[in-house]
Amino acid sequence: MSKVCEITGKKAMFGNNVSFSINKTRRRFDVNLSKKRFYIPEEDRWITLKVSTRALKSINKKGISAVLKEAKAKGFVIK
């Protein structure tokens, strides 16, 4: 399973660990993902999505139906 948010499309970024002596080694910044079930009343069904915490905040503010509609328009939703 890939570590990509199904609503926003966020994925891991890469950067450097920088030590006190300014040696640089590559590191990875992972996305804060959680697997969550949502109920869609229009379709009368449950769906399970891997979403970032930012996407959860958007869902709480706008509602799952509006957020799914925007994500499908942008091409992010897989299901």
Buried (B, 14 or more C-beta within 10 A) or exposed (E): EEBBBBBBBBEEEEEEEEEEEEEEEEEEEEBEBEEEEBEEEEEEEEBEBBBBEBBBEBBEEEBBBEBBEBBEEEEBBEE
